[in-house]
Amino acid sequence: MKLYFYFFISSLFLVGCKTKQPFANNTNTKKPKNEVVIDLFKVENDQVSVHFYPSKLTTTSAIFYMPRIVPGTYSSDNYGQFISNLKAFKRNGDTLSVKKLDKNSWKIDNVTSLHKITYLVNDTFDSEKEHDVFSPAGTNILKDTNFILNLHGFVGYFKETKDTPYLLSIQRPATLSAATSHDTLTGIKSLVKNTNKKVDSYYYNRYAEVTDDPIIYGKLDSETFKINDIEILLSVYSPNHVHTAKSLMPSMKKMMSAQKKFMGDINSTKKYSILVYLSTLESNDASGFGALEHNNSTVVVLPERMPLFALETTMIDVVSHEFFHIIAPLTIHSEEIHNFDYYEPKMSEHLWMYEGTTEYFAQLFQVKEKLIAPNEFYNRLIDKIRNAKLYDDTMSFTTMSKNILKEPYKKNYANVYEKGALISMCLDIIIREKSNGEKGILDLMKSLSSKYGAKKPFLDNELIDVVVTLTYPEVGQFLSAHVIGNTPINYDYYFNRVGLEYGTNTIKTDYFMHNGTPYLSPDQDNNKLYFNNSGEYNSFLKSLSLQPKDILVAINDQKFDLNNASYIFELSKQWKAGDLVELTIERDGKEFKTKTSISATPTSLKKSLFEISNKKLTPLQLNTKKAWLN
């Protein structure tokens, strides 16, 4: 999963893994199975009804579960909180005793006579301020208009029959089309009785496949294209018809062609879907922007009002990250992920690889395939170093990963996209240097893919030793010190090995941003603005003694929040030499005022990476540098 946070000064602040599917001719509909019917016709109070017909249970009682957490997310989202009016019935219509145990589980007695369970499902988009479900992992219910079916939000399970096949039937309006990577089945006898309704049927070998198959229904705009032997579906739901799949397809095709070229013979899917939901940004619509990976699809949620160039740029970063997840954790993963426990999950130690290496590849392939220039790549690395400073740099990454669902580790999660990517960068440089440029971290991932693969998980506590066996002792030393251990990384040392050196230069900047990058970030939950790390060296902010995470309350007694944030930039353009500017700041729960006099255009010290002249490099440095990015 990747969370993205974006800001557009012209408008507003914006905040911001599994098994292969079966094909129709591989299904055995006579096998015992769980049958599920989701009715998208009968929408009442923004809820849909679900009928669950379980495979035969032999115990005296059993517990029906909704997921607490799903693969690819690293938070307890408790999808049971969106379930109501759950009832259990015998075949003759009599009810069975149901006792709700907690947010996500219901105990049902006398399950040997259980025929069906019925319940209502509410969606997550309507109430995002009241829960922590990330929008791309959430659900949407708009009668006759749009349904985001992340099936983990609609379909539950019994542990006793979780590995029994599922037959899912979805009754839906004929005016709505579906987008998914999963094949629909025809001629399948289901428990849907009303044949006047349009019914889509899907077959899954086990519950893990159900949760791996997002489906979007709506008035969708879709395009398909091929990348080598992979069929790509790009499907866009734009409620006000602002954007189309056709307008996005050229950039997506170019990007994914470059990705496939970069990955080479790594190939775990023949079909991949990019399912895009564009939010209106209304109070009852999605506001968590980014994407969630699946084995052969990704769900992307972004704002509809983004201009096309910004949407394309964002999609390249978001979708490339998610597509690279087909390497890890979808192909290379531990037992904790392979046999995922949706109720009491055991987390893997290796987020440095699942998210860090994935994010590194999402940046590296762009420079290697000449989608961006080397200087842009360097700037992104500098940004990650700066952003990583916002987190605990002495925290063991493996310890954090294993305990990511609880504090203080949980609040450091986003560092997997910053320091996690930098860890992989350092490993890449080490491997390039030790192999005389012949190999890099992508070769390591290919070796791990060959050794394990989607159906063969590794043991969590053995991966590091395997990585060292496949590479060099220096890789083990690095992982021991900086991933297992708590020693901060000296990035200068690794940059020097590829002919780069840190430096600073003085640049002119604006009061609250530079080159479109704001020094303020949104806190959507509390409708507040806080200063991020971007303006750390800005002379104007330094004159006010501001610190990262300070909350901006007011400027010259004019209060600001997310609703009027864009005016901050217009206001600052009116300032001239001699003007007195006073900011009201909240820090650690206390407010205070700080002021300064405008004397000149603000400047900033900017950390940069400079290429050392090839004439000054050793043959080893020169060779490693060439192999790294070319």
N, C-alpha and C positions, 0 to 999 in steps of 0.2 A: 504494500500500500504506500502511496505517497500523498501527503497532505501539502497543499500549496496555499500560500497566503499572498494576495495580490492587492495592488493599490492603483487606482486610476484617478488622477487629479481632476480630470475633466468631468468626472461624474461622482464618484463615491469611493469609500473603502470597500474592499472585498476580502473576505477571509477565505482566507483560505490558508486456495492454491492446492493442486488436487489430482483427480484421476481422469483418465480418458473416457469419453462418452462411448456408449454402444451404438451400433447402427441397427436399423430396423430389422435387418435379416439375421441379427445375432440375438434377438430377444426370444425368450421362451415364455409366452404369456400364460402357459399352463402351470408354471412354477408357482409355489406359494409367494405371495407378494402383498405389499401394503398398497392400497389404492387411496388416492387423494383426489378430491374434486374441489376446485376453487371456482366460485361463481362470481364472475365480473359483471353479471347483469344485476344481481340483487345487491345493490349498494345502498345501505341505509345508514344515516348518521356518519357518513364517510367511512363505513366499515364494510368489509366483504365477508361472506360466510365460507367456511371450510368444512368439508365432511371428510373424515379420516377413517378408512376401513382397514384395520390392522390385519397383518398376517396372524395366524393362529397363535395365541399365547397359552402356555401350559401351567403357569404359576397361579397361585391363589389370588395374588394381587400383583400389580405392576405399576411403575411410575412412568407417566407420559411427560416428556421433556420438550421445551423449546430451548434453543441455544442460549447460553450465557455469553459466549464468545465464538467467533468463527475464524478460520484460518485467514491469514493476511491482515488481520486487525490485532491490535495489541492493547485492548481495553475491554473491560467487562461491560457489555452493552445491554445484556438482559432483555432479549427479545420477547420473553414471556410477559413483560410489562404491557405489551400492546395487544394481549389476548384477553378476551372477556367472554363471559357466558358459556364457559366450557361445560359440556354435558356428555355423559356416556349412556349408550342404549344397548339393550339386548335386541335380538332380531325381531321379537314381537312388539317392540316399541317401549317396553318397560325400561325405566332408568336404573342405572347402577350408582352405587355410592362413589362420590368424587370428593376428595379432600385436597385443597390447595396447600402444598407444603412450603413453598416460597415463591419468589417472582417467576421462576422458570419450571416448576414441576408440580404435577398433580398425581396423587395416589388414587388408583381405581381398584376397587375390590371386585372379586368374583370375575376376573378377566377371562376365564375360560368361556364365559357366555357373552363376552363383549362382541358386539356387531359393529358399532361405529361410535366415533367421537365427533361432536360438532362444536364449533366455536366461531367467534367473530374476531377479525383482525383489524386493528386500527393502523394507520400508516405513521411513519416517523417524520415525514417532511413538515407536517402541519404544526409540530410542537418541538422544534429543534432546540429551543431555549430551555426546555424542560428535561432534556436527556443528553447523553454523550454519544449517540450513534452518529458516526461520520456519514455524511450524505451519500457517497457512493456505496456504502454498505447498508443504506436505509431502504425505505419503501415509500411509494407514492400511490394514492388512490384518488383519482379524479374521474368521477362517473362519466362514462361515454367519451372520455377525453384522453386520459393517460393513466397507465399503471406501470410502476416500477416494481417488478417481481424479483427482488432478491429473495430467493425461495426460503432461505433460512429464517426469514421473517414471517413466513406463512405456513411452513410445513414442519411438524415436530416428529418425534421418534420415541420408540421404546428401545432401551438398550438391548433387550432380548432379540429384537428383529431389525436392528440398525443395519445389519449386513444382508438383509433380505431385499430383493428387488422392490422398487417403487414404480407404480403406474400412476402418472399424474394426468388428470383431465382438467382442462381449463375451458369453462364456458365463457364466451366473450362475444361482444357485438361484432357483427360482420363488417362494420364501418372502421374497425380498428385492425391494423396489421401488427404482426409480431416480428421482433428481431431477436435472434438468439443463435448461438453456434450449434445448438442441439437439434438433431433431426426430429421432425414430427412424424408420428406413426399414423398410418391409415388402416382402416379395417380392423381396429382393435376394439374388442367388446369391453366397455367400461360400465361403471354403475351410473352413468348419466342417463336419466330417464327421458328428459325432454329433448327429443330429436329435432325440434324446430330451432334449437340454439346451435350456433357455430361452436364446435368443440375441437380443441387442439389436444392431442395426446402425446405424452413423452414417457419414455421408458428409461429407468436408471437401475444399474446393478446393485447399488447400495446408497445409503443416505449421503455419504461423502460426495457422490455424483450429483445429488439433488442440490446441495449447497454450492456446487461448483457451476451452476447453470443459471445465470441471471437472464431474465426475459423482460423485454420492454414491449408494452402494447401502447399503441397510439396512432395518431395520424403522422406517420413517420416519413422522413425523406431519406432514402437509402440508395447507396451505390455499392457495386462490388468490383473488385479488381484482383489481379493475381500478382504475387511476388514469387517468382520461380514456380514451385508447385504448391504454394500456400494460397488458398482462396481467402480474401479479406472482404468482410462485410463492414461498411461504414454506415451507421444508421443514426440519424440526428432527429431529436424531438426539439423543435423550436416553437414554442407556443404562439409567438407573434410572427412566425415565418421570417425571422431576421436572417438566419443562416441556413444553408443547405449543405447536404452531403457533397453535392457537385462542386461547391465552392471550396470545400475543405479537402477534397480528394487529391488534387495535385500535390499539395504539401505532404499529406499523409503517405501517398505512394512514393514520393521521393525519399522521405524519411525512412520508411520501412524497407525500401530497396537497399538503402545504405546500411541499415541494421542487419539485414540478411547477409549482405556481402561481408560485413564485419564479423558476424558469427560463423560464417563458413558452413561446415557440415553439421552444426548443432541444429537439430530439427525435431521437435516433439509434437508438432501438430500440423494437420493438413488444412485446417479451417480456423480462422480467427475473426472475432467480431469486436468492433469498436462501437460501443453503445453509448451515445452521447445524449445527455439530458441537459438542456439549457434552462437555467432558473430565471424566473421573472424578478427575483429578489423581493417579492412581496413577503409580508410577515409570516404567511403560511406556506412559504416555499423554501426550497433547499438553500442553505447558506454555507455549507462546508464544502469547499471546492477542491477538487483533486480527482483521484481515481482509485479503484480497488482491482487487484489482479485476480484472474482466474486462469485455469489451465489453457483455455482457448478463447478467452474473451477478456475485455476490461470494461467496467462501467465508469464513465467519465461524467462529472457534474461540474459545470462552469456557468458563469453569468451570461445570459442571452445578450445583454447590451454591450458586451465587449466588441470593439471594432474588429473586423476580419483579420487584420494583420496581427493584432494582439492575441486573438483566439488561435490563429495558426501557430504563433510562437509558443504559446502556452501548451497547445496540444502536442507539439513536438516534444517538449520536455516531459509532459505527463504520460503520453502514450508510449514513448520510447522507454521510459522507466518501467512501465507495466509490462510491455512486451518482453523486456529482458528478464522478467520474472519467470519466463518459461525455462530459464537455466536454473535459477534458484529462487525460491524453494520448490518449484514445481517439478523439476527433474532431480535436483540434488537436495535432499532434505533428511532430517533425522527421524527417528522413530516417533518422537513427540508430535511431529507434524503428520507423518504417514498414518498413524493411528490416533488421530486427533480426538480429544475428549472435549465435546462442546459444553459440558457442564462443569467439570473440574479439570481444566486444562493444565498440562505440564508443559512449560515453555522451554524452548531450546536455548542453548547458550550462544547461538551463532548468528545473531542479528547483524554482526559485522559483515557477514557474507550475504545473508538473505537480502538485506536492504542496502548495506554499504557498498558491496560489490556491484549490485544492480544499479545503484545511483552513479557509481563511477563509470560503468559501461555506458550509461545514458549520456554522459558528458564526453567520454573518450571517443566513442564512435563518431561523434559529430566532427571532431577535429581530424581524426584519421581518414574519414571519408570526405573531408573538405566541405562540410556543411557550414563550419565556422572556421575562422582564422585562429592560428595558435595564440595570438594575444587575447582573443576572447576566451579561449580555454583557460589561459593563465588567470585572467580576471575572475573567472568562476571559481578557480581553486582558491584564490585570495579571499573571495567572498565566503567560502566554506570555512577557511581558517578563522576569519573574523566571527562568523556565526557560531562556530564551535566554542568560542570564548564565553558564550552565554550559558554554557553548561559546565558541569563538574568535570574538569580535564583530568582529574586523578581517579576517576571512577573506573573500575575494571569493567571492560565491555562485556565480558562473558558473564560476570556477576550481574550486571545490569540487565542483560538479556534474559537470564534465567528468572529474574525477579521483576520483570517489566510491568507486571500488573499491580505492583504495590510501590508505595513511596519508600525512599526518595528516588527510586529508580524510574518510576513512571514519568515524573516531570522531566527526566533527561532523555525520554524516548526520541524526540525529534533530532537528537544529535546523531542518530544512525544515518541521517542523510547528509550530515556535515562531516564530523570526524570519521564516521563509518566509511564514507567515500574516500577520505584522505588516507585511511588505513590501507585501502586497496590500492591507492596510488603508490604508496610507499612499497607495498609488496610487489607491485608491477615493476617498479624501478629496480628493486633488489634482484628479481628474477631476470630482468633484461640484462643487468650488469653481469650476474654470475653465469648466464648462458651465452655471453658474448653477443647479445642481441637476438639470439635465435628464438627465445621464448619469452612469454609474458604471463600475466595473470589469466588471460583468456585461455591460454594453453593449459594452465592448471585446472580451470573449470571444465575444459573438455576432457581432461584425464579423469576428473571426479565423475563426470557424466558417464564415461565409459565404465568406470569401476562400479558405480551404483546405478543410477537411472531411476525413473519414476516409480518403479515397483520394488526397488531394493533400498530401503533407508539405511543410513549409517548410524552408528552408536554415537551419541552426543559427545561422550567423554573421550572418543577415539579420533575424532576428526583432525585435531591439530597434529597428532602424530602421523596420520596418513598424509596430510598436506606436506609435512616436512620430508617424509619419505619420497614424495613425488617431486620435491623441489630441492632445497638446499638448507644446510644447518643455519645459515643466516636468517632464513625465513622463520625458522623456529625461534631463534633468539629474539627477533622482532615481535613475534606473536606473544612470546612469554613476557616480554617487558611491557608492551604497549596495548595488548588486547586482553590477555589473562591478568597481567600486572597492572599497576596504576601509574606508571611512569609516563609523563607527557611526552609527545613526539617533538623532536627538533626538526622541523620541516626544512630549515635552511640546509641541513646536512644532506637531505635527499634531493632537494632541488639542485644543489651543487653537483650531484652525481650525474645530472642530465644537462649540465651547462647553463643553469639558471642561478640567479642570485636575487635576494630580497633587496629592495631599495625603497626610498620614499621620494615623492616629489610634491611640490606645492601647486595646488590647482584652485582656480576660482570656482565658487559654488554658490548656490542659493541659500536662503536662510534655513529652509526646512527640507531641502532635498538636493540631490546632485544627479544630473543626467536622467531624470525621471525616477530615480530611486529615492523614496521618501525616508526621512529620518524618524518618521512616526509610523507606528503599526496599530492595527485595530484590535481591541478587545471586544469581540462581538457579544460575549455573554453579559458584560457589564456596560455596554454602550460607551466605552471610554477609548481614549487614545494614549499610547505610551511611547516614549522615545526608545528606539531600538539601538543597536550597536553601530549602525551605518554612519551616524554623525559624530563618532567618537573623537575625531580630530577637527571638527568644524569650529572655526574661531568664534563664530557667533554663539554657538551652544556652550563652548568652553567659557566664554565671558559670563555666562549665566550659571556656571558651576553645575550643569545638569549631568545626570548619570543615566545609563541605560536602565530601562524599566520605570523611570519617573513618569508619572501620569500627568498629562497636560489638562488642567482644569479650565484655565482662562488666559486670554491675552488682552492686556489693558482692560481687565474686568469684563470682557466679552467671553462668555462661556462657550466651550466647544465640546462636541461629542461626535459620534459617527454621522449624525444627521446633517451637520453643517461643516464637516471636516474639509471639504474641497475649498471653502472660502478662506482657509488659513493661507493658502498660496496666493490667492488674489490680494489678500490683506497685506502680505509681506512685500508684494510688488510696489505698494504705495509708500513704503518707508523711504526716508531720505536722511542724509547726514544730519546729525543733531537731534533726531527724534529719540524720545525715551520710550523704551519697550519694557513692559513689566509682565512677567508670566506668573500665574498661580499654578503651583505644582503640588501634587500629592506624592509623598514618599513614605513608605512604611505606615500608611494609614493616617498620616498627618499632613496638613496643608501648610504651605509657606509661600512667600512671594520672593521673587528674584528679578532684578532689573538691570538693564544695560543701556548705554547710549550708542546709537548707530554712528559709526565713524567712517566705515568704508565697506566695500563689497566683501562679504565673508570669504575666507579661504579655508582650505582643508589640506592636511597632510594625507596623501593617499599611498598606501602600501602597494607596491607593484613588483612584478617579476620581470627582470631584464635578462636577455640572452647574453651570455658571455661570448666574446669573440671566439670563433672556432680556432683561431690561431693560438689562443691561450689555453685550449683544452688539451688534456692528455688524449691519446688514441682511445683509451677505454671510455672516457667521458663522451668523446665525440661519437663513438659507435653506439653507446647506450642512448644518447640523445636522439640519434637518427632512428634507432629501432623503436623508441618509445612512442613517437607520434607519427611515424611514416609507415 
